[in-house]
Amino acid sequence: MLHGITSWATCGTGKPREPPVATAEKVGINPNVDRYERLNLPRERREELGRKAKRLIDFARCKYIEQEIGLRVVKMAYYVDLEYTLENVVLIAHK
């Protein structure tokens, strides 16, 4: 689930991807109501949550590198501004 939320930060268009109308109606979903509207999550909030989910996964990756691979220095760095790309974090590790 956490991995899925990360796409909210980088999906690009901001448009929801709804199931086809026939499928939605079969499961009792009103196809005219946006799924994010049902969740009460505006696009800006989804993007914020997506970025936080990405950082949480990155943090877990750093801990894995420290504990399982044994590199002592592990850090995350932002290498370019968000206006250029939403994928702007690099993990740096060394002994």
GIZI-V152815 format. One record per residue. N is the residue number from 0. RES is the residue in one small letter. SS is DSSP state (helix for helix, strand for strand, loop for the rest). OMEGA is omega in degrees with one decimal (NA if undefined). Layout:
n	res	ss	omega
N	RES	SS	OMEGA
N	RES	SS	OMEGA
This chain:
n	res	ss	omega
0	m	loop	179.8
1	l	helix	178.0
2	h	helix	178.8
3	g	helix	179.9
4	i	helix	-179.3
5	t	helix	179.9
6	s	helix	177.8
7	w	helix	-179.1
8	a	helix	-170.3
9	t	helix	-173.8
10	c	loop	172.6
11	g	loop	-171.4
12	t	loop	-174.6
13	g	loop	179.0
14	k	loop	179.0
15	p	loop	176.0
16	r	loop	-176.9
17	e	loop	173.5
18	p	loop	175.8
19	p	loop	-176.0
20	v	helix	-178.4
21	a	helix	178.9
22	t	helix	-179.9
23	a	helix	-178.9
24	e	helix	178.6
25	k	helix	-177.7
26	v	loop	174.2
27	g	loop	178.4
28	i	loop	175.8
29	n	loop	-176.6
30	p	loop	179.9
31	n	loop	179.5
32	v	loop	179.5
33	d	loop	-178.5
34	r	helix	178.9
35	y	helix	173.8
36	e	helix	177.2
37	r	helix	178.5
38	l	helix	-175.7
39	n	loop	-179.8
40	l	loop	176.3
41	p	loop	-175.7
42	r	helix	-178.5
43	e	helix	179.7
44	r	helix	177.0
45	r	helix	178.9
46	e	helix	178.0
47	e	helix	178.6
48	l	helix	177.2
49	g	helix	177.7
50	r	helix	178.8
51	k	helix	177.6
52	a	helix	177.4
53	k	helix	-179.2
54	r	helix	177.8
55	l	helix	177.6
56	i	helix	177.2
57	d	helix	178.2
58	f	helix	178.4
59	a	helix	176.8
60	r	helix	177.7
61	c	helix	179.1
62	k	helix	177.8
63	y	helix	179.4
64	i	helix	178.6
65	e	helix	-169.9
66	q	helix	-174.8
67	e	helix	-179.5
68	i	helix	174.2
69	g	loop	175.2
70	l	loop	-172.1
71	r	loop	-177.7
72	v	strand	179.4
73	v	strand	178.5
74	k	strand	174.6
75	m	strand	177.5
76	a	strand	173.4
77	y	strand	-174.2
78	y	loop	177.0
79	v	loop	-179.0
80	d	loop	179.9
81	l	loop	-179.0
82	e	loop	179.7
83	y	loop	177.8
84	t	loop	177.4
85	l	loop	176.4
86	e	loop	-169.7
87	n	loop	-178.8
88	v	strand	176.4
89	v	strand	173.3
90	l	strand	-179.6
91	i	strand	-178.0
92	a	strand	174.3
93	h	strand	-179.7
94	k	loop	NA
